[in-house]
Amino acid sequence: MSQGACSDRQIFMVGLGGQGILLLARALAEWAAATGREVISSETHGMAMRGGTVTASLKIGRYAGPLIPPGAADVLIGLDEHEALSHLPMLRKDGVSIVNTAVDTGNFSHVVDAAGIARSLGAPGAVNMIVLGCTAQVLGIDRAEIEKIVKRVSPAKAKKANLKALQAGFDALVP
Amino acid sequence: MNTHTRAPSSTGKQDDKAREILLGNEAIAHGIIASGANVVASYPGTPASEVCTTAMNLASQKNLAVHVEWSINEKTAVEVAFTNSITGRRSAAIMKQVGLNVASDPVISAAYMGVTGGLVLVVADDPGPHSSQTEQDTRLFAMHAKVPVLDPMSPREALEMTMQAFAFSERYRTPVILRPTTRVCHARQLVELPDIKPLDRRPDFRKDPSRWAATPGPRLVLHRELNAKLREIEQHPWARPRLVHGSGGTELAVVSSGVACAYLLDVIAELGTRQDISIYKIDMPFPLDRRALSSLTEKHPRVLVVEETEPVIEMQFINRERVSGRMDGTVPDAGELTPEVVAFVLEEFTGTRAQKRTTVSAQQRRPSLCAGCSHRAAFYAIKRALPGGIYASDIGCYTLGLNLGGVDTCLCMGAAVSQAAGFFHAFKDSPTPPPIAAIIGDSTFFHAGIPPTINALVTGARFVLVVLDNATTAMTGHQPTPATGGMTNDFSGRTLSLEEAIAGCGVRTIRVHDPYDMSGFTDAVREAYARTETEGVTAVIARHPCIKDRRALQAQTRYAMRITEECTGCGVCVREFECPAISVVDRRARIDTSLCIGCGVCVQVCPVEAIAAKEES
């Protein structure tokens, strides 16, 4: 796999406490590391996780600090539409956004009704994995590779549901 | 330290060392365990909590002869760890910055006495603040306590510094503070896992009362000895600024430490800010080689200091004529130094035309007690039992009771009890003194609530003590409490129930009630309050497990909730009860089934009985 600054990438993730943004961030970080690149990421912990705004940053490549400055993210992943909209300035011009929403308002480059899909799968908590599947699809991440990682990072009890959701997400954006 | 520059672009897969993506706190725990520490003690607090959790897991998984404990508070943790370190063995105590305030007494004395085995105090700061009462700077505290302090900028550097800190501590016979900030604690980075080498050291306590039990006279000798140690430490390479970017021959120089230094390096590379600048990193902000630091102003006509959160390095320049930073207002005097703040400061300093700046002014959604949390029911009931009362509360998830008007004060750990006493004395001679409640969590009560309860009882204060008992330390990630047991990696030790502890403080009336039964709980609080007239302090334990505990949640009855036609849209359920699963849309309450856990408590709140609950099979 080719290295260097051209493959450097900054991914900003936002959602609400309890939506599982940290597992999503962790899976992407593990994927990046498995491709042989340096990884540094940042997470929200503590009180905000009680239903408040939760953000995570993932920087792949030659970076020293864990935070992404506004306007510099290459990719924005939103598990909550309102949070994604208010954090849209994090994205650079021509950046890619992948957002969970039932209604396409035209604000994002890619939308998916992850909550709807999660409900139909009988796993309302799997919105994060559906959006991860979409993200993998959009970013050209190898399907088998991301499945392997989700298997590894998921808690034992959630493994099956997470894989199912990931696959549903992967297929959700196929035209 | 070999990670002073930006990370290489490739991780080099041929490396046979195990590499893992670790949270900064996990990396620190690996460093502690790999260094052969045999006592690790901590009280949980964001952003430090995961250090002890990880140490505990490592000790269990690898079956190591290491004692890892959740201590009752930070002062106790430091005292246990320090004492292990005066027998020649290695120890670590871990806490958040405000925990260091609680532990300040032993820390400052420990500096005088010194150690024979390595003692590393991990104290996590929280610029922002994100999850704390203050933005205090532990480096400044370290200066006050005369303890060397290391300021890592990344998980990888935190791991390396932790490992080296033990040897450093032994070389100079002093405790060492490792001061990561939130952005280091909660960053994840690829790190090389260190080998775990158990140290085969027998405990060796050499009795020396003039040191270990020093009275004021010998303390003067110890103080002089400490000062001599610090002068020696100033000769260590960590005490000197280290060039990490640029030639060192530029007009402009920036001196930095911690994660702010990482942002500087990124800002210079990413935002295309001027390259003709030299960046120096300080690994150990105290004690500093002040002459080496000050000589930077001879080499560079203009020097900027970028550090979090107080001007600790800046104030140590002998002459500050050519120095900019927080003291002259170049750097904001409060708040976190994010990459955008660092970029702004750098542009101001270098006079580069500011680029078009993007800002995110997103209204952060306020955190709230979880849907189904028993604390919400308890606060609602307390408000009904003691209308017009003053509700002194404390630190934990339940501070969020302020959203529903159930929390009037939150000062610091344990203060709910002493503030309730303070309010009693303030109002006792008023014609109509308000009813007063101290509302405190189970873990917080054990941490710092016991002495003020005894104090209130023996000094004639009258209030009802409500202990919110959810059988865990929930806010920081579900650590055990003395009542649940499991405070150590080997599950040794007995448990102590809240009833025993409260009775031991001298409280006679102790009611235990589940707040899910709101009317019964309201009665319990009312009755307990009535008894304060004769008994002073009475107690109610609000007992219901945290619903984030999966097993507890599965064990409780679940109801399917429905809003009936009776709903008038009055909004009491939102305003007074504040459950995040309930909202009022078009003058009608609505229940978000993705958030609702079916606790059924809201049925008791609705004034027109428009919430219906049907037990789920």
Interface residues (C-beta under 8 A of the other chain):
Chain A: Q3 G4 A5 D8 L16 G17 G18 R26 A29 E30 A33 G36 R37 E38 V39 I40 S41 S42 E43 T44 H45 G46 M47 A48 M49 R50 G51 G52 T53 G61 R62 Y63 A64 G65 P66 L67 I68 P69 P70 G71 A72 E83 S86 H87 P89 M90 A115 P124
Chain B: T5 R6 A7 P8 S9 S10 T11 K13 R19 I21 L23 T46 P47 S49 H130 S131 M153 S154 P155 R183 H186 A187 R188 Q189 L190 V259 C261 A262 Y263 L265 D266 V267 A269 E270 L271 T338 P339 E340 A343 R357 T358 T359 V360 A362 Q363 Q364 R365 R366 P367 S368 L369 C370 C397 T399 L400 M475 T476 G477 P580 S594
